[in-house]
């Protein structure tokens, strides 16, 4: 088998003829013996199923012998070549033998030389590294000397006495020098690779200052301040060593200088903070004195007020110095401590007083609205509510009145210290006041207020235990953020919106829990109405005052009242706008299913019509009256949900309310024209809700028309009695319509009066459809009458020419019947036309006209007006 792998085909030896219908060795493909995938076991197993095993063995043995013989013959044929090749190889080996020893010796010498060169190269590398260390050390010492001079110069400048501090020139030169010292300290950090590490005051921010006053931050550990610096100094900044392989080297001189600079910087920053606090406090005292003594200033005495230009420049220099050394939060904390801390304490006291008044009022067993027990139950429950639920309205109002009004001291400082410049003077003076990276409004006003709320009312404000108070507080905080953002620049607003303080403040409000409670409350109200039989409201006037519309069903009034409540300030939260829209649509859908059950209620058509009374009318409990009022309620709701261009009024009131609450961000996106407008999407959703209510109205209309038709169509049975009035009685030609016409029109005319609660155009349409339905029945009865009289007239003629005439020999009884029928059809058509119905297409009035047109010639030939007939 191994020898056979080199052959593409195998011959079968003589005497081993293949069995008929069995594969022979000639039929085994050469690919079976491929060296890369040949497997003798698989080949035998495969062909064992096709060839008997003894025959397969004989074939393979014969193939092996034949292959072996071929190889022997090949060797014998090329024997001389093989011998010649072997002789030549022996000659080559004898020629190479003398060269083996010199080559081996050369190889040993080369290996020794390589070893010596490697040692020399390693020694050169070590020397290069040592030289790099020396250079790095030299550069580190040079950097140390240069930065030590800068530090000494900064210390000398800080220790310099600037003459009389009351003189403006010395006053400003001192603070300019302090700002230069800050720049020198920052330069030392950068030169020695030190990073502007954060200090505890920067990490805690103005909140810590407001909680415990401004305190000197402890210096950062020397290791944290210097380790990075030394590594950077040795690796890149100082030495510039090749490849930076000496980064692990440390410069003790630079470490010591950095520690010394850090300690000096801490003391310097504390001095700047104290000086800034002193200047800002003096400015606040001047403002307070100006407010307290307004109108009482004596002539010739300078009135207190905002700081002078020199003092403002000093504040700017100090603030820039602190920002330069990486302590902008110290500036924010200082302004917050001077201007915001007291305002927050006063606002908290005001809020506490308001809460105490509410608690005192609730403890007497009366609610916040003055009613016994209040809106929330008994006096004890109301008292517990007043303790757990605090209304932050007085707090935010007091804060805004103190800090966020035109002319407020902190806003005055913020505008003048902005990097965009102040409002006074030219561009150069504005540049002298600008403090880059300083954002007083978001960091010293907004953030401290939000953190103060989280700290003081953490357990009572952010959980919707009392949804009304939760919504009110969320609205108060949203309005405060909106007001404070109006005093920020665009960059400040973006930074504040992404700040951890604002993000954490928004996260704390459990708005999803609040929506779940509101959703359950709204659905519960509608389910309570659905559990009771549909009935009218107790007082239409009260309902109209509550929701601005007249509704007959209590379910309709409750739906509109709940929708108005959902979108009122008492419930609505801007962050929940999509969920509020979804809830409103769900309530409208539930209402549609509820009122749709009225149309499915079993009732006898025509019941409630009283034709025997003097003034025939529909009873107030009849099906058309009740269903028309239900339909009127649904149409009012459809009208309120439909878009309208009118700025006010019941039409489109709910649509305007929902679209008007669209969040400001979505409205801005709508104005930008990116994608489909959000207001269009909301109106499309409201249109879908309206589309779900319209089939309910159509079902109610069908029930109303069936009842009206059931009361009117029985009157047309009197048509069958017209022949009995004129045959063989010699009566005169009729000039008036039959009484049944008026009887048939009475239910339709009364329907228009009974359904006056619905819109006028809808009532008119109902009356026209009812008249048309009655006309269809009229046409059927009239057609049957004409057919029967035609048959009777033919029978009378067959009986021998009996006369069908009466007293008037010129007009036959048949003509009188036809004239009466035309009079009745004309009177009915005129009454229907008075309601607005017209014969058109294939409606009932058109079919009635088609029926009587066949007998119209007799009517036109013998009909006289009533006055002429009387004469």
Buried (B, 14 or more C-beta within 10 A) or exposed (E): EEBBBEBEEBBBBEEBEBEEEEBBBEBBEEEBBEEEEBEBEEBBEEBEEEBEEEBBEBBBEBBBEBBEEEEEEEEEEEEEEEEEEEEEEEEEEEEEEEEEEEEEEEEEEEEEEEEEEEEEEEEEEEEEBEEBBEBBBEBBBEBBEBBBEBBEEBBEBBEEEBEEEEEBEEBBBBBBBBBBBBBBBBBBBEBBBBEBBEBBBBEBBBBBBBEEEBBBBEBBEBEEBBBBBBBBBBBBBBBEBEEEEBBEBBBEBBBBBBBBBBEBBBEBBBBBBBBBBEBBBEBBEBBEBBEEEEEEBEEEEEEBBBBEBBBBBBBBBBBBBBBBBBBBBBBBBBBBBBBBBBBBEBBBEBBBEBBEEBBEBBEEBBBBEEEEBBEBEBBEBBBBBBEBBBBBBBBBBBBBEBBBEEEBBBBBBBBBBBBEBBEEBEEEBBEBBBBEEBBBBBBBBBBBBBBBBBEBBEEBBBBBBBBBBBBBBBBBBBBBBEBBBEBBBEEBBEBBBEBEBBEEBBEBBBBEBBBEBBBEBBBEBBEEBBEEEBEBBEEBEEBBEBBBBBBBBBBBBBBBBBBBBBBEEEBBBBBBBEBBBBBBBBBBBBBBEBBBEBBEEEBEBBBBBEEEEEEBBBBEEBBBBBBBBBBBBBBBBBBBBBBBEEEEEBBBBBBBBBBEBBEEEBBEBBEEEEEEBBBEBBBEBBEEBBEBBEEBBEBBBEBBBBBBBBBBBBBBEBBEEBBEBBBEEEBEBBBEBBEBBBBBBBBBBBBBEBBEBBBEEBBBBBBBBBBBBBBBBBBBBBBEBBEEBEEBBEEBEEEEEEEBBBEBEEBBBBBBBBBBBBBBBBBBBEBBBEBEBBBEEEBBBBBBBEBBEEBBEBBEEBBEEEEEEEE
